[in-house]
């Protein structure tokens, strides 16, 4: 037989013994002492088979198998090994995509037979298209905290609102909440929310209804969503929506129905922008690069440490889609197998020049009057949201007379809705 086998085991004696046996059988063997070494090898090359130990000190084999399956890298058969194997472990590994399970100590005949069969069978088609999952967003404290919060609410079927900047990873988080084996339905045609809102329930069962950019819904679409929610409640299905604007401010300004807002955001989770967990950027970039290599978009490439430092130090106003575009450009246009800091600077330089100077979200390269109007608009929208739309309290906090306040809001084109409890 021929083929390349990756052996992942923390016991040096077992690694060397397996290597000797499999080499004698005609296989090309590479050894990895832990999950970190296995990850690094998998980024560079797709083996024909992986022999993966379950019990390892850094990351257990089942977790590594989950990472590869979730990240679209489980494109080779994996045979799990364990000296403490149980039926439950074998069943779990098989559900995740493992080709077989070997219990240590492994007999010579059993090892060779299992390896030969696994390589001949190859790997079944992936259960879903490769893509990014939550594990690929990194391991910074901010992301680990996000994962814990999502895990806590995963079994709850109450509507979830994901808040943050465009491109921060909304769908990745929504997919994490989605129960495997159930339907995933995305609301793409919002006109149907007006004409036939209940149609989205067809075939949904106890699956996930995903609504991106809830902040862009018009009044009639909001009404349709409300009707849909009435049928959704108690069905076992769940609505996960996203917003990149403050719905609180939109409610206070009369742009979003307050009853609908409270219904769709009964569980609210903030998703951080990339710049707030920039320490994860190298790992995310490596994951994206591995996906491109796996898909045959580019030959094998490697990001050098200086290159990853350059990527980490950029602010990424476009978040994950912008990082993905940069990694793809680097992967396709680099002249050598190593992508260095010079390559990264070449791609990022136009973006740095195009990015305007900004302070607290206000561009600094604009006329003074426009900057002042932008600040005042931000200031009054904040007060309206904070004071629940009460113009009496907004006037008091801002130090303006009511007549002057209304004139200012009209000048800034701020819709403040109906006046609430003016004597409060």
C-alpha positions in Angstrom: 0.0 0.0 0.0 1.0 3.6 -0.4 -0.2 6.9 1.1 0.6 9.4 3.7 -0.4 8.8 7.3 -0.3 11.3 10.2 0.1 9.7 13.6 -0.9 11.9 16.6 0.0 10.5 20.0 1.6 12.0 23.1 3.5 8.8 23.9 6.8 8.7 22.0 7.1 4.9 22.2 3.7 4.4 20.5 4.5 7.0 17.8 7.8 5.3 17.0 6.3 1.8 17.0 3.4 2.8 14.7 5.8 4.6 12.4 8.0 1.6 12.1 5.1 -0.8 11.4 3.4 1.5 8.9 6.6 2.4 7.1 7.3 -1.3 6.6 3.9 -1.6 5.0 4.9 1.0 2.5 3.3 4.1 4.0 4.9 7.6 4.3 4.5 8.5 8.0 4.6 11.8 9.8 4.5 12.0 13.6 2.8 14.7 15.8 3.3 14.6 19.6 0.1 16.7 20.4 -2.9 18.5 18.9 -0.9 21.7 18.3 1.6 19.8 16.1 -1.2 18.0 14.3 -3.0 21.3 13.5 0.2 22.8 12.2 0.8 19.8 9.9 -2.9 19.8 8.7 -2.6 23.5 7.6 0.3 22.6 5.4 -0.9 19.2 4.0 -3.8 16.9 3.7 -2.8 13.4 4.8 -4.5 10.3 3.4 -5.2 9.1 6.9 -4.9 10.2 10.5 -4.4 7.9 13.5 -5.5 10.2 16.4 -5.1 9.4 20.1 -8.0 10.5 22.3 -6.2 11.2 25.5 -3.6 14.0 25.0 -2.4 16.7 27.4 -3.1 19.8 25.4 -6.3 19.1 23.5 -8.0 15.7 23.4 -8.5 13.9 20.1 -12.3 14.3 20.1 -12.0 18.1 20.4 -9.5 18.2 17.6 -11.8 16.0 15.5 -14.6 18.5 16.1 -12.3 21.4 15.1 -11.5 19.7 11.8 -15.1 18.8 11.1 -16.4 22.3 11.9 -13.6 24.0 10.0 -14.0 21.9 6.8 -10.7 20.2 7.3 -12.1 16.7 7.9 -11.4 15.7 4.3 -9.4 12.6 5.2 -10.4 9.5 7.2 -9.5 9.6 10.9 -9.1 6.5 13.0 -9.4 7.2 16.8 -7.1 5.4 19.3 -7.5 5.1 23.0 -6.2 2.9 25.8 -9.2 3.9 27.8 -11.7 3.4 25.1 -15.5 3.1 25.8 -18.4 2.5 23.6 -19.7 6.0 24.3 -16.4 7.5 23.1 -16.4 5.4 20.0 -20.0 6.3 19.1 -19.3 10.1 19.7 -16.2 10.0 17.5 -18.1 8.1 14.7 -20.9 10.7 14.8 -18.3 13.5 14.4 -16.9 11.8 11.3 -14.3 9.3 12.5 -13.8 6.4 10.1 -13.0 3.8 12.9 -11.9 3.3 16.4 -8.9 1.3 17.8 -8.4 0.3 21.4 -4.9 0.1 22.7 -2.9 -2.1 22.9 -3.6 -2.6 19.2 -2.7 -5.9 17.6 -0.5 -5.8 14.5 -3.1 -7.5 12.3 -5.9 -5.2 13.5 -3.9 -2.1 12.9 -2.9 -3.0 9.4 -6.4 -4.2 8.5 -8.1 -1.0 9.9 -5.6 1.3 8.2 -5.8 -0.4 4.8 -9.6 -0.4 4.9 -9.8 3.3 6.0 -7.5 4.5 3.2 -9.4 2.4 0.6 -12.7 3.8 1.6 -11.4 7.4 1.8 -13.6 10.0 3.5 -17.4 10.4 2.9 -18.6 13.7 1.4 -18.7 16.4 4.1 -22.0 16.9 5.9 -22.0 20.6 5.2 -20.0 23.0 3.1 -16.6 23.9 4.7 -16.7 27.2 6.4 -15.8 29.1 9.6 -17.3 28.0 12.9 -17.0 29.5 16.4 -13.8 27.5 17.2 -12.1 29.3 14.3 -12.8 32.7 15.8 -9.9 32.2 18.2 -9.2 31.5 21.9 -8.9 35.0 23.3 -10.7 35.7 26.6 -13.3 37.7 24.7 -14.2 34.9 22.4 -14.1 32.3 25.1 -16.5 34.4 27.1 -18.8 34.7 24.0 -18.7 31.0 23.5 -19.7 30.4 27.2 -22.6 32.8 26.9 -23.8 31.1 23.6 -23.4 27.7 25.2 -25.6 28.8 28.2 -28.5 29.8 25.9 -28.1 27.0 23.3 -30.8 24.8 24.7 -33.2 27.8 25.2 -35.6 28.3 22.3 -36.4 32.0 23.2 -35.5 34.5 20.4 -31.9 35.7 20.3 -30.6 39.0 19.1 -27.0 39.2 18.1 -25.6 42.8 18.2 -22.4 44.2 16.8 -20.7 45.6 13.7 -21.2 44.2 10.2 -19.0 41.3 9.5 -18.1 40.5 13.1 -19.3 36.9 12.8 -23.1 36.9 13.3 -23.8 33.8 11.2 -21.0 31.9 12.9 -22.6 32.5 16.3 -26.1 31.7 14.9 -24.8 28.4 13.5 -23.3 27.6 16.9 -26.8 28.0 18.4 -28.4 25.9 15.6 -29.2 22.3 16.7 -27.6 19.8 14.3 -30.0 17.7 12.2 -32.7 20.4 12.2 -33.7 22.8 9.4 -31.9 26.1 8.9 -34.1 28.8 7.2 -32.8 32.2 6.4 -35.2 35.2 5.8 -33.7 36.5 2.6 -36.8 37.8 0.7 -38.3 40.3 3.2 -41.2 41.0 1.0 -42.6 37.6 2.0 -42.8 38.9 5.6 -45.5 41.2 4.3 -47.3 39.0 1.8 -47.0 35.5 3.4 -45.1 35.6 6.8 -46.3 32.2 7.8 -44.7 30.6 4.7 -41.3 30.7 6.6 -42.7 28.1 9.0 -43.1 25.5 6.2 -40.6 22.7 6.9 -39.0 24.6 9.8 -40.0 22.1 12.4 -37.9 22.7 15.5 -35.1 24.3 13.5 -33.6 27.8 13.3 -35.1 30.9 11.6 -32.2 33.3 10.8 -33.0 37.0 10.2 -29.9 39.1 9.3 -30.1 42.9 9.7 -33.4 43.2 11.6 -32.6 46.9 11.9 -33.4 47.2 8.1 -37.0 46.0 8.4 -39.7 48.5 7.3 -42.9 49.0 9.3 -44.9 46.5 7.2 -42.1 43.9 7.4 -42.0 44.4 11.2 -45.7 43.7 11.4 -45.3 40.6 9.4 -42.4 39.4 11.6 -44.7 39.9 14.6 -47.4 37.7 13.0 -44.7 35.1 12.3 -43.5 35.2 15.9 -47.0 34.5 17.2 -47.0 31.1 15.3 -43.3 30.5 16.1 -43.7 30.6 19.9 -44.1 27.2 21.5 -43.3 25.4 18.2 -39.8 24.3 19.3 -38.2 26.5 16.6 -36.1 29.5 17.3 -35.6 32.9 15.8 -32.0 34.3 15.7 -31.8 37.8 14.4 -28.9 40.3 14.0 -28.5 44.1 14.1 -25.6 46.4 13.5 -27.6 49.5 14.7 -29.0 50.3 18.1 -32.6 49.1 18.1 -33.0 51.0 21.4 -32.3 54.2 19.6 -34.6 53.2 16.7 -37.4 52.5 19.1 -36.9 55.8 20.8 -36.9 57.5 17.4 -40.1 55.8 16.4 -38.4 53.7 13.7 -38.9 50.3 15.2 -41.9 48.8 17.0 -41.1 48.6 20.7 -43.2 45.5 21.4 -41.5 43.6 18.5 -38.1 44.7 19.7 -38.6 43.3 23.2 -39.9 40.0 21.7 -37.0 39.4 19.3 -34.4 40.4 21.8 -35.4 38.5 24.9 -31.9 37.1 24.8 -29.3 39.7 23.6 -25.7 38.8 22.9 -22.9 41.3 21.9 -20.5 40.0 19.3 -17.1 41.8 19.4 -15.5 43.4 16.3 -12.2 41.9 15.2 -10.1 44.8 16.5 -11.2 44.0 20.1 -9.8 40.5 19.9 -6.9 41.2 17.5 -4.8 38.6 19.3 -7.0 36.0 17.4 -6.2 37.5 14.0 -3.2 35.2 13.2 -5.1 32.1 14.1 -8.1 33.2 12.0 -5.9 34.1 9.1 -4.2 30.7 9.2 -7.6 29.0 9.2 -8.7 31.1 6.2 -5.4 30.3 4.4 -5.8 26.5 5.1 -9.4 26.7 3.6 -8.0 28.2 0.4 -5.2 25.6 0.2 -7.7 22.8 0.8 -10.0 24.2 -1.9 -7.2 24.3 -4.4 -7.4 28.1 -4.8 -3.7 28.4 -4.2 -0.6 26.3 -3.6 0.7 25.6 -0.1 1.5 28.9 1.6 2.6 29.9 5.0 2.3 33.2 6.9 5.5 34.2 8.6 5.5 35.5 12.1 6.2 39.1 11.0 3.4 38.8 8.5 1.0 37.7 11.2 2.1 40.6 13.4 1.2 43.0 10.6 -2.2 41.5 10.2 -2.8 41.6 14.0 -1.9 45.3 14.2 -4.4 46.4 11.5 -7.8 47.6 12.8 -10.0 45.7 10.3 -13.0 48.1 10.0 -14.6 45.5 7.6 -14.0 42.7 10.2 -14.0 39.1 9.0 -15.0 39.6 5.3 -12.1 42.2 4.9 -9.6 39.9 6.6 -10.8 37.0 4.3 -10.3 39.1 1.2 -6.8 40.1 2.3 -5.8 36.5 3.0 -7.2 35.4 -0.3 -5.2 38.2 -2.1 -2.0 37.2 -0.3 -2.5 33.5 -1.0 -3.1 34.0 -4.8 -0.6 36.8 -5.5 2.4 35.9 -3.2 5.5 35.0 -5.3 6.9 32.5 -2.8 5.5 29.8 -0.5 6.2 32.1 2.5 4.0 35.2 2.9 6.0 37.8 4.7 5.5 41.2 6.1 6.4 42.9 2.8 3.5 41.0 1.1 1.1 42.1 3.9 2.2 45.7 3.7 1.7 45.7 -0.1 -1.9 44.6 0.3 -2.8 46.7 3.3 -1.1 49.9 2.2 -4.0 51.1 0.0 -6.5 50.4 2.8 -4.5 52.3 5.3 -4.3 55.3 3.0 -8.0 55.1 2.2 -9.1 54.8 5.8 -10.1 58.3 7.1 -8.9 59.5 10.5 -11.8 58.8 13.0 -12.5 59.8 16.6 -15.4 58.2 18.4 -16.9 57.3 15.0 -16.7 60.8 13.6 -14.4 61.3 10.5 -11.8 64.1 11.2 -11.2 64.9 7.5 -14.5 66.8 7.1 -15.5 70.4 7.5 -16.0 71.6 11.1 -19.7 72.1 10.7 -20.3 68.6 9.5 -18.1 67.2 12.3 -20.1 69.3 14.8 -23.5 68.1 13.4 -22.2 64.5 13.5 -21.3 64.8 17.2 -24.5 66.5 18.1 -26.5 63.8 16.3 -24.7 61.1 18.2 -25.1 63.0 21.4 -28.9 63.5 21.1 -29.5 60.0 19.9 -27.7 58.7 23.0 -29.7 60.9 25.3 -33.0 59.9 23.6 -32.1 56.3 24.0 -30.9 56.7 27.6 -34.0 58.6 28.7 -36.5 56.3 27.0 -37.7 59.0 24.6 -38.8 61.5 27.3 -38.2 64.9 25.8 -38.5 66.5 29.2 -35.6 64.5 30.6 -33.6 65.0 27.3 -34.1 68.8 27.6 -33.1 68.7 31.2 -29.9 66.7 30.6 -28.8 68.7 27.6 -29.5 72.0 29.3 -31.7 73.2 26.4 -35.2 74.7 26.5 -37.8 72.5 25.0 -38.5 74.7 22.0 -34.8 75.0 21.2 -34.4 71.2 21.7 -37.1 70.4 19.1 -35.6 72.9 16.7 -32.2 71.3 17.1 -33.6 67.7 16.6 -35.4 68.9 13.4 -32.2 70.5 12.1 -30.2 67.3 12.7 -33.0 65.2 11.1 -33.5 63.2 14.3 -36.9 61.6 14.6 -37.9 61.4 18.2 -41.3 59.8 17.9 -44.2 60.7 20.2 -43.5 62.5 23.4 -43.6 60.3 26.4 -44.8 61.4 29.9 -43.7 65.0 29.5 -44.1 65.6 33.3 -41.7 62.8 34.3 
